[in-house]
Amino acid sequence: MEQQVESIAAIAGLIITLIVFTVRQHAVHVAAVRDTYMKLELSSNEIFRFEADKAAILAPYHAASCPALARSPECDLIAENFYLQQLNLFEVSVRFRKNGVMEKSVFGSWVAWYYEVLTSWHFRELWPDLRLHYTPELRAIFDDPVATFDEKADDGPRRRAFFAHVAKVLKCRIIRDWLDEKRPGRGSRHA
């Protein structure tokens, strides 16, 4: 009988140890995920700073169509660097979304940023040469919209079509419905 009690106590101790270990590991994982996501957000802030520092140079590159401007290789390179920085973060954000690191409701705000990049004539000019450097998921997000972009189309329907496209690629109802939701404080990434 005493041996049976000792065996039960040993098994109970092992089970409690496993539970405590699992809970601690989960807490460590949650903290690591939160830390990783915060690093992504801080990296996006660096891009916004770059954009602010180079605002005069980048302004013509944000237009839907190429303005009549004397392009310089130096300005083109700055703009290309700006889009490469964004694409690198976009690639990470898609991976985080796919792996559950980024919540679907947070990812929708990144899709709004993706759309802002899509509207740039310079980004669309660069994308065919850059696309092979990125994951199939990111290529699936941008390939068709870049190829079919109509700079003369109304922005509202074009934006809606882009969100629908990304929702289909990522199989996400939240992204599909993003533009219909009424959330306080929602707006441009620059807000």
C-alpha positions in Angstrom: 0.0 0.0 0.0 2.8 2.4 1.0 4.6 1.7 -2.3 1.3 2.4 -4.2 1.0 5.8 -2.5 4.7 6.6 -3.4 4.1 5.7 -7.0 1.0 7.8 -7.2 2.9 10.7 -5.5 5.7 10.3 -8.0 3.3 10.3 -11.0 1.5 13.3 -9.6 4.8 15.1 -9.1 5.8 14.4 -12.6 2.4 15.6 -14.0 2.6 18.8 -12.0 6.2 19.4 -13.2 5.1 18.9 -16.8 2.2 21.3 -16.3 4.4 24.0 -14.8 7.0 23.5 -17.5 4.4 23.7 -20.2 2.9 26.9 -18.8 6.3 28.5 -18.5 7.2 27.5 -22.0 4.0 29.0 -23.3 4.7 32.2 -21.4 8.2 32.4 -22.9 6.8 31.7 -26.4 4.1 34.4 -26.0 6.8 36.9 -24.8 9.1 36.0 -27.8 6.2 36.4 -30.3 5.3 39.8 -28.7 9.0 40.9 -28.8 9.4 39.8 -32.5 6.2 41.6 -33.5 7.4 44.8 -31.7 10.7 44.6 -33.6 8.7 44.5 -36.8 6.7 47.6 -35.7 9.9 49.4 -34.8 11.4 48.6 -38.1 8.3 50.1 -39.8 8.9 53.3 -37.9 12.4 53.4 -39.3 10.9 53.3 -42.8 8.6 56.1 -41.9 11.6 58.1 -40.7 13.4 57.4 -44.0 10.4 58.6 -45.9 10.1 61.8 -43.8 13.9 62.5 -44.3 13.6 62.0 -48.0 10.1 63.5 -48.5 11.0 65.9 -51.2 12.8 63.3 -53.2 10.1 60.6 -52.7 7.0 62.7 -53.4 7.0 62.3 -57.2 7.5 58.5 -56.8 4.2 58.2 -54.7 2.1 59.3 -57.7 -0.1 56.8 -59.6 1.6 57.8 -62.9 5.1 58.9 -63.7 5.1 62.7 -63.5 7.0 64.7 -66.1 10.2 65.1 -64.2 13.8 64.9 -64.9 14.6 61.6 -63.2 18.1 61.2 -61.8 19.8 57.9 -61.0 20.4 59.1 -57.5 16.7 59.8 -56.8 15.7 56.5 -58.5 18.1 54.6 -56.2 16.7 56.3 -53.1 13.1 55.5 -54.2 14.1 51.9 -55.0 15.7 51.6 -51.5 12.6 52.9 -50.0 10.5 50.2 -51.7 13.0 47.4 -50.9 12.8 48.3 -47.2 9.0 48.1 -47.3 9.0 44.9 -49.3 11.3 43.2 -46.8 8.9 44.2 -44.0 5.9 43.1 -46.0 7.5 39.7 -46.5 8.1 39.3 -42.8 4.5 40.5 -42.0 3.0 37.9 -44.4 5.1 35.2 -42.8 4.0 36.4 -39.3 0.4 36.4 -40.4 0.7 32.9 -41.9 2.4 31.6 -38.7 -0.1 33.3 -36.3 2.5 35.7 -34.9 0.5 38.7 -36.2 -3.3 38.8 -35.5 -5.6 39.0 -38.5 -7.0 42.3 -37.3 -3.6 43.9 -37.1 -2.6 42.5 -40.5 -5.4 44.4 -42.1 -3.6 47.7 -41.4 -0.5 46.3 -43.2 -2.7 45.5 -46.2 -3.6 49.2 -46.3 0.1 49.9 -46.4 0.6 47.4 -49.2 -2.1 49.2 -51.2 -0.4 52.5 -50.7 2.8 51.0 -52.1 0.9 49.5 -55.0 -0.4 52.9 -56.1 3.2 54.1 -56.7 4.1 54.1 -60.4 7.8 53.5 -59.5 7.0 50.5 -57.3 5.0 49.0 -60.2 7.9 49.7 -62.5 10.3 48.0 -60.2 8.2 45.0 -59.1 8.8 42.7 -62.2 12.6 42.9 -61.5 12.3 42.5 -57.8 9.6 39.9 -57.4 11.9 36.8 -57.5 13.6 38.0 -54.4 10.4 37.5 -52.4 8.3 34.7 -51.1 5.6 33.1 -53.3 3.0 34.6 -50.9 4.2 38.1 -51.4 4.4 37.6 -55.1 0.8 36.3 -55.1 -0.2 39.5 -53.3 1.4 41.9 -55.8 1.8 40.2 -59.2 -1.8 40.5 -60.5 -2.5 43.9 -59.0 0.7 45.3 -60.4 0.0 43.8 -63.8 -3.6 45.1 -64.0 -3.2 48.4 -62.2 -5.3 51.1 -63.9 -4.0 54.5 -62.8 -7.1 56.2 -64.2 -9.5 54.0 -62.2 -11.3 55.4 -59.2 -9.3 54.7 -56.0 -12.3 53.4 -54.0 -13.1 50.4 -56.2 -9.5 49.8 -57.0 -8.6 49.6 -53.2 -11.6 47.4 -52.6 -10.5 45.0 -55.4 -7.0 44.9 -53.9 -8.3 44.0 -50.4 -10.5 41.3 -52.0 -7.5 39.9 -53.9 -5.3 39.8 -50.7 -8.2 38.2 -48.8 -8.5 35.5 -51.4 -4.7 34.9 -51.5 -4.5 34.6 -47.7 -8.0 33.1 -47.3 -9.0 35.7 -44.8 -12.5 37.1 -44.1 -11.2 39.9 -41.9 -9.1 41.4 -44.8 -12.1 40.9 -47.2 -14.3 42.9 -44.9 -11.6 45.4 -43.7 -12.9 48.4 -45.7 -16.5 47.8 -44.4 -15.6 47.8 -40.7 -16.2 50.9 -38.6 -13.4 51.1 -36.1 -12.5 54.2 -34.2 -9.0 55.5 -35.0 -8.6 53.5 -38.2 -6.8 55.4 -40.9 -3.7 55.8 -42.9 -0.4 54.4 -41.6 0.7 58.0 -41.2 -2.1 58.8 -38.7 
